[in-house]
């Protein structure tokens, strides 16, 4: 048994069956992919990687598996899947995921193509893990999938604790130990002992508070949109082939590639991003300020770029001076977890009125952003209000 010192969980024990996976190229690559994408431009300490998050997730999954008394084979399968659950991430983590989905039709949980690599297949088979079963667990199509991708999963427990630790914000408090100790597995479904209700609520509160403070901080969103714009220009000659190559890069290789792109505008935006010469908020408004029919369709990169082009034309600025950011509306946090007390199993919503309140809060946190260089800000703001039919008397002044 090998032990690794982790700043979040203390010592993490690495089972002998898992250790060879640590040496694979696919997992070592995660050392060079930041867990929080461009959040380091806001929080300088946020340089932690997908590699250490993978170790933390494996650690919590191991504790969870022992708590619900999995047999040896399922325990190894769960630990292996937890360790490898992020090998499908491209550079800068979620920042590139929109492109991956739009051009290749997959996200980071679709690892069927990745695990076909012979070196990984051989390593998995030596530790007794069926590669296809592991891929099904990671993608969510397995009875144990809820432990890694569920309402109270170990993935969220680790990243909330880890992201709060490295950014220094006080909002990611999760009582992971209590949650795991309160978890039950009944009929292939996760339940909580009623003594774990407050720990479950702490996770939901942490998710809600971390969203605007870290995950959707406006500077991170601006940097992400600049990256996506540069990437889109760079891959335009052959999106499928070029993007497939970039997805296997790490952060440094990717930004170096964009800074040396054959496309001048891609180079220009990437260099501004690298040296933190970021765009500014020309418009940053909440749901109530937007004429909702504008937002009824789901927004692809192409639709955002079409709106950005209309705003640029109205403002009389170049197309690369306008970036539009229309995030998806937050999905409701619905806990497919039941509370077991001495009498019965009941839905968590019946004993936790906080869930309704937190979902309302998440809806109010949503923001539509239009970003531009500082010199074009006023013209772009006026044009964006016209194109997007922004209602008068917005809260814009309070957010700038």
C-alpha positions as CSV (number, residue, x, y, z in Angstrom):
1,X,0.0,0.0,0.0
2,X,1.4,3.4,-1.0
3,X,0.4,6.6,0.8
4,X,0.3,10.1,-0.8
5,X,0.0,13.3,1.4
6,X,-2.9,15.4,0.2
7,X,-3.6,18.9,1.6
8,X,-7.3,18.3,1.6
9,X,-7.8,14.8,2.9
10,X,-4.5,14.1,4.6
11,X,-2.9,10.8,3.7
12,X,-4.5,8.9,0.7
13,X,-3.8,5.2,0.5
14,X,-3.3,3.9,-3.0
15,X,-4.2,0.2,-3.3
16,X,-1.6,-2.0,-5.1
17,X,-4.2,-2.8,-7.8
18,X,-4.5,1.0,-8.5
19,X,-0.9,2.0,-8.4
20,X,0.1,1.0,-12.0
21,X,-2.6,3.3,-13.3
22,X,-0.8,6.3,-11.8
23,X,2.0,5.7,-14.2
24,X,-0.1,5.8,-17.4
25,X,0.4,8.7,-19.7
26,X,-3.3,9.5,-19.7
27,X,-3.4,10.0,-16.0
28,X,-0.1,11.8,-15.7
29,X,-1.3,14.3,-18.3
30,X,-3.9,15.4,-15.8
31,X,-1.1,16.9,-13.7
32,X,-0.9,19.7,-16.3
33,X,-4.6,20.5,-16.6
34,X,-6.0,23.0,-14.1
35,X,-9.0,21.8,-12.2
36,X,-10.7,25.3,-12.5
37,X,-9.7,26.3,-16.0
38,X,-9.1,30.1,-16.0
39,X,-10.1,30.7,-12.3
40,X,-6.3,31.2,-11.6
41,X,-6.7,34.6,-13.3
42,X,-9.0,35.6,-10.4
43,X,-7.6,33.4,-7.6
44,X,-3.8,33.1,-8.0
45,X,-3.8,30.0,-5.8
46,X,-6.2,28.1,-8.1
47,X,-3.5,26.1,-9.9
48,X,-4.5,22.7,-8.6
49,X,-4.8,20.0,-11.2
50,X,-7.2,17.3,-12.3
51,X,-4.6,14.8,-11.2
52,X,-4.9,15.6,-7.5
53,X,-8.7,15.9,-7.8
54,X,-8.7,12.4,-9.3
55,X,-6.7,11.1,-6.3
56,X,-9.2,12.8,-3.9
57,X,-12.2,11.4,-5.7
58,X,-10.7,7.9,-5.6
59,X,-10.0,8.3,-1.9
60,X,-13.6,9.3,-1.1
61,X,-14.9,6.6,-3.4
62,X,-12.8,4.0,-1.6
63,X,-14.3,5.1,1.8
64,X,-17.8,5.0,0.4
65,X,-17.3,1.5,-1.1
66,X,-16.1,0.2,2.2
67,X,-19.0,1.9,4.0
68,X,-21.6,0.2,1.9
69,X,-19.7,-3.1,2.0
70,X,-19.0,-3.7,-1.7
71,X,-17.3,-6.9,-2.6
72,X,-13.7,-7.0,-3.6
73,X,-14.3,-6.8,-7.4
74,X,-16.8,-4.0,-7.1
75,X,-14.5,-2.1,-4.7
76,X,-11.7,-2.3,-7.3
77,X,-14.0,-1.2,-10.1
78,X,-15.3,1.8,-8.1
79,X,-11.8,2.9,-7.1
80,X,-10.5,2.5,-10.7
81,X,-13.4,4.5,-12.2
82,X,-13.0,7.2,-9.6
83,X,-9.3,7.6,-10.3
84,X,-9.9,7.7,-14.1
85,X,-13.2,9.6,-14.2
86,X,-11.6,12.8,-15.6
87,X,-9.2,11.3,-18.2
88,X,-11.6,12.6,-20.9
89,X,-11.0,16.2,-20.0
90,X,-9.3,18.5,-22.5
91,X,-7.1,21.4,-21.8
92,X,-8.5,24.0,-19.4
93,X,-11.1,21.5,-18.3
94,X,-14.7,22.6,-18.9
95,X,-13.7,25.6,-21.0
96,X,-13.2,23.4,-24.0
97,X,-16.1,21.1,-23.4
98,X,-18.6,23.2,-25.4
99,X,-16.4,22.7,-28.5
100,X,-16.0,19.0,-27.8
101,X,-19.8,18.5,-27.6
102,X,-20.6,20.7,-30.6
103,X,-18.0,19.4,-33.0
104,X,-17.4,15.9,-31.8
105,X,-20.6,15.0,-30.0
106,X,-19.0,14.0,-26.7
107,X,-18.2,15.3,-23.3
108,X,-15.5,14.3,-20.8
109,X,-17.5,11.4,-19.5
110,X,-17.5,9.7,-22.9
111,X,-14.2,7.8,-22.6
112,X,-15.0,4.7,-24.8
113,X,-12.5,5.9,-27.4
114,X,-9.8,6.7,-24.9
115,X,-9.8,3.4,-23.0
116,X,-9.3,1.6,-26.3
117,X,-5.6,2.5,-26.0
118,X,-3.7,-0.7,-25.6
119,X,-1.5,0.5,-22.7
120,X,-4.6,1.4,-20.6
121,X,-6.5,-1.7,-21.6
122,X,-3.6,-3.9,-20.5
123,X,-3.2,-2.1,-17.2
124,X,-7.0,-2.3,-16.5
125,X,-7.1,-6.0,-17.3
126,X,-4.1,-6.7,-15.0
127,X,-5.9,-5.2,-12.0
128,X,-9.1,-7.2,-12.8
129,X,-11.2,-4.3,-14.2
130,X,-13.4,-4.7,-17.3
131,X,-12.6,-1.5,-19.4
132,X,-16.2,-1.4,-20.8
133,X,-17.8,-1.8,-17.4
134,X,-15.6,1.0,-16.0
135,X,-16.5,3.3,-18.9
136,X,-20.2,2.6,-18.2
137,X,-19.7,3.5,-14.6
138,X,-18.0,6.8,-15.5
139,X,-20.7,7.7,-18.1
140,X,-23.5,7.0,-15.6
141,X,-24.8,3.7,-17.0
142,X,-24.0,1.4,-14.1
143,X,-25.7,0.6,-10.7
144,X,-22.7,2.1,-8.8
145,X,-22.6,5.3,-11.0
146,X,-24.4,7.4,-8.4
147,X,-21.4,7.2,-6.1
148,X,-19.3,9.2,-8.7
149,X,-22.0,11.0,-10.7
150,X,-25.0,11.5,-8.4
151,X,-26.7,13.9,-6.2
152,X,-24.4,13.3,-3.3
153,X,-21.4,12.0,-5.2
154,X,-17.8,11.8,-4.1
155,X,-16.7,13.8,-7.2
156,X,-18.6,16.9,-5.9
157,X,-17.5,16.4,-2.4
158,X,-13.8,16.5,-3.4
159,X,-14.0,19.4,-5.9
160,X,-16.0,21.6,-3.6
161,X,-13.5,21.1,-0.7
162,X,-10.5,21.3,-3.0
163,X,-11.6,24.3,-5.0
164,X,-12.4,26.2,-1.7
165,X,-9.0,25.3,-0.3
166,X,-7.0,26.5,-3.3
167,X,-9.1,29.6,-4.0
168,X,-9.2,30.6,-0.3
169,X,-13.0,31.3,-0.4
170,X,-14.9,30.1,2.7
171,X,-17.9,28.7,0.9
172,X,-17.0,25.1,-0.1
173,X,-17.6,23.6,3.4
174,X,-18.8,20.0,3.0
175,X,-18.9,17.4,5.8
176,X,-17.7,14.6,3.5
177,X,-16.9,12.3,6.3
178,X,-20.4,12.6,7.8
179,X,-22.0,12.1,4.4
180,X,-20.1,9.0,3.7
181,X,-20.8,7.6,7.2
182,X,-24.5,8.3,6.7
183,X,-24.7,6.6,3.3
184,X,-26.7,3.4,2.7
185,X,-27.0,1.3,-0.4
186,X,-30.4,-0.4,-0.8
187,X,-31.7,-2.0,-3.9
188,X,-29.0,-0.4,-6.0
189,X,-30.1,3.1,-4.8
190,X,-28.3,5.4,-2.4
191,X,-30.1,6.4,0.8
192,X,-29.1,8.5,3.8
193,X,-29.6,7.8,7.4
194,X,-31.5,10.8,8.8
195,X,-28.5,11.8,10.8
196,X,-26.9,12.8,7.4
197,X,-29.5,15.4,6.5
198,X,-27.5,18.4,7.6
199,X,-24.3,17.1,5.9
200,X,-26.3,16.8,2.6
201,X,-27.6,20.3,3.0
202,X,-24.0,21.6,3.5
203,X,-23.1,20.2,0.1
204,X,-26.1,21.9,-1.6
205,X,-25.3,25.2,0.1
206,X,-21.6,24.9,-0.9
207,X,-22.6,24.3,-4.6
208,X,-24.9,27.3,-4.5
209,X,-22.4,29.7,-2.9
210,X,-19.4,28.5,-5.0
211,X,-21.3,29.1,-8.2
212,X,-21.1,32.9,-8.4
213,X,-17.9,33.3,-6.3
214,X,-15.8,30.8,-8.2
215,X,-17.4,28.7,-11.0
216,X,-19.2,31.6,-12.7
217,X,-17.1,34.5,-11.6
218,X,-17.3,37.1,-14.4
219,X,-13.5,37.3,-14.9
220,X,-13.4,33.5,-15.4
221,X,-16.3,33.7,-17.8
222,X,-14.6,36.5,-19.8
223,X,-11.3,34.5,-20.0
224,X,-13.2,31.3,-21.0
225,X,-15.0,33.2,-23.8
226,X,-11.8,34.6,-25.1
227,X,-10.3,31.1,-25.1
228,X,-13.3,29.7,-27.0
229,X,-13.2,32.5,-29.6
230,X,-9.5,31.9,-30.2
231,X,-10.0,28.2,-30.4
232,X,-12.9,28.5,-32.8
233,X,-10.8,30.6,-35.2
234,X,-7.9,28.2,-34.9
235,X,-9.8,25.0,-35.7
236,X,-12.0,26.5,-38.4
237,X,-10.0,24.9,-41.4
238,X,-10.9,21.4,-40.2
239,X,-12.7,21.4,-36.8
240,X,-13.0,17.7,-36.2
241,X,-9.4,16.8,-36.9
242,X,-7.7,19.8,-35.3
243,X,-10.0,19.8,-32.2
244,X,-9.4,16.0,-31.7
245,X,-5.6,16.7,-31.5
246,X,-6.0,19.7,-29.2
247,X,-8.2,17.7,-26.8
248,X,-5.3,15.4,-26.0
249,X,-3.0,18.4,-25.1
250,X,-2.5,19.9,-21.7
251,X,-3.0,23.5,-20.8
252,X,0.5,24.8,-21.7
253,X,0.5,23.0,-25.1
254,X,-2.9,24.3,-26.0
255,X,-2.3,28.0,-25.2
256,X,1.1,27.7,-27.0
257,X,-0.6,26.3,-30.1
258,X,-3.2,29.1,-30.1
259,X,-0.5,31.8,-29.6
260,X,1.2,30.4,-32.7
261,X,-1.9,29.8,-34.7
262,X,-1.9,30.5,-38.5
263,X,-5.0,32.6,-37.9
264,X,-4.0,36.1,-36.9
265,X,-7.1,36.9,-34.8
266,X,-6.7,33.6,-32.9
267,X,-3.1,34.5,-32.1
268,X,-4.1,38.0,-31.0
269,X,-6.8,36.8,-28.6
270,X,-4.7,34.0,-27.2
271,X,-1.8,36.4,-26.4
272,X,-4.2,38.8,-24.7
273,X,-5.5,35.9,-22.6
274,X,-2.0,34.7,-21.8
275,X,-0.9,38.2,-20.6
276,X,-4.2,38.8,-18.8
277,X,-5.3,41.7,-21.0
278,X,-8.9,40.7,-20.7
279,X,-12.0,42.1,-22.1
280,X,-14.4,44.0,-19.9
281,X,-18.1,43.6,-19.1
282,X,-20.1,45.8,-21.5
283,X,-23.3,44.2,-20.3
284,X,-23.9,41.8,-17.4
285,X,-27.6,41.3,-16.6
286,X,-29.9,38.9,-14.8
287,X,-32.8,37.0,-16.1
288,X,-35.4,39.6,-15.2
289,X,-33.7,42.2,-17.4
290,X,-33.7,40.1,-20.5
291,X,-36.6,39.9,-23.0
292,X,-37.1,36.2,-22.5
293,X,-38.1,35.1,-26.1
294,X,-34.5,36.0,-27.0
295,X,-33.3,33.1,-24.7
296,X,-35.9,30.5,-25.3
297,X,-33.8,28.4,-27.7
298,X,-30.8,26.5,-26.5
299,X,-27.6,28.4,-27.4
300,X,-24.8,26.9,-29.3
301,X,-21.5,28.6,-30.0
302,X,-22.8,29.5,-33.5
303,X,-25.9,31.2,-32.1
304,X,-23.8,33.2,-29.6
305,X,-21.5,34.2,-32.4
306,X,-24.4,35.3,-34.5
307,X,-25.7,37.6,-31.7
308,X,-22.1,38.9,-31.2
309,X,-21.9,39.7,-34.9
310,X,-25.2,41.6,-34.8
311,X,-24.0,43.6,-31.8
312,X,-20.6,44.4,-33.4
313,X,-22.3,45.6,-36.6
314,X,-24.7,47.8,-34.6
315,X,-21.9,49.2,-32.5
316,X,-19.6,49.8,-35.5
317,X,-16.8,47.7,-34.1
318,X,-14.8,44.7,-35.4
319,X,-16.4,41.2,-34.9
320,X,-13.6,40.2,-32.5
321,X,-14.5,43.1,-30.2
322,X,-17.7,41.4,-29.0
323,X,-18.1,38.2,-27.1
324,X,-21.5,37.0,-26.0
325,X,-21.9,34.7,-23.0
326,X,-25.3,33.1,-22.5
327,X,-24.9,30.3,-20.0
328,X,-27.5,27.6,-19.6
329,X,-30.0,28.3,-16.9
330,X,-29.1,26.4,-13.7
331,X,-30.8,23.0,-13.5
332,X,-32.8,22.4,-10.4
333,X,-30.9,20.5,-7.7
334,X,-33.1,17.5,-7.3
335,X,-32.0,14.9,-4.8
336,X,-32.7,11.4,-6.0
337,X,-31.8,10.3,-2.5
338,X,-34.1,9.1,0.2
339,X,-33.8,9.5,3.9
340,X,-34.1,6.3,5.9
341,X,-35.2,6.7,9.5
342,X,-36.5,4.0,11.8
343,X,-39.9,4.0,10.1
344,X,-39.5,4.4,6.3
345,X,-37.6,5.9,3.4
346,X,-38.9,9.4,2.5
347,X,-37.7,11.9,-0.2
348,X,-35.1,14.4,1.1
349,X,-37.3,17.3,-0.1
350,X,-39.8,16.5,2.6
351,X,-37.4,17.0,5.4
352,X,-35.2,19.8,3.8
353,X,-37.1,22.9,2.8
354,X,-33.7,24.4,2.0
355,X,-33.7,22.7,-1.5
356,X,-36.5,24.9,-2.8
357,X,-34.8,28.1,-1.5
358,X,-31.4,27.2,-2.9
359,X,-32.9,26.4,-6.4
360,X,-34.6,29.9,-6.4
361,X,-31.2,31.4,-5.4
362,X,-29.4,29.6,-8.3
363,X,-31.9,31.0,-10.8
364,X,-31.3,34.5,-9.5
365,X,-27.5,34.0,-9.8
366,X,-27.7,33.6,-13.6
367,X,-26.2,36.3,-15.7
368,X,-26.0,37.1,-19.4
369,X,-22.7,38.7,-20.4
370,X,-21.5,40.8,-23.3
371,X,-17.7,41.5,-23.2
372,X,-15.5,43.8,-25.2
373,X,-12.1,45.6,-25.1
374,X,-12.2,48.6,-22.7
375,X,-12.1,51.2,-25.6
376,X,-15.3,49.7,-27.2
377,X,-17.2,49.2,-24.0
378,X,-19.7,52.0,-24.2
379,X,-20.6,51.5,-27.8
380,X,-20.9,47.7,-27.3
381,X,-23.1,48.2,-24.2
382,X,-25.5,50.4,-26.1
383,X,-25.7,48.1,-29.1
384,X,-26.1,45.0,-26.9
385,X,-29.1,46.6,-25.1
386,X,-30.7,47.3,-28.5
387,X,-30.0,43.9,-30.1
388,X,-31.0,41.9,-27.0
389,X,-34.0,44.1,-26.1
390,X,-32.7,44.7,-22.6
391,X,-35.4,46.2,-20.5
392,X,-34.6,49.8,-19.2
393,X,-33.4,50.5,-15.7
394,X,-31.3,47.4,-15.5
395,X,-29.0,46.5,-12.6
396,X,-26.0,47.0,-14.8
397,X,-24.7,50.0,-12.9
398,X,-24.5,48.1,-9.7
399,X,-22.5,45.3,-11.3
400,X,-19.8,47.2,-13.1
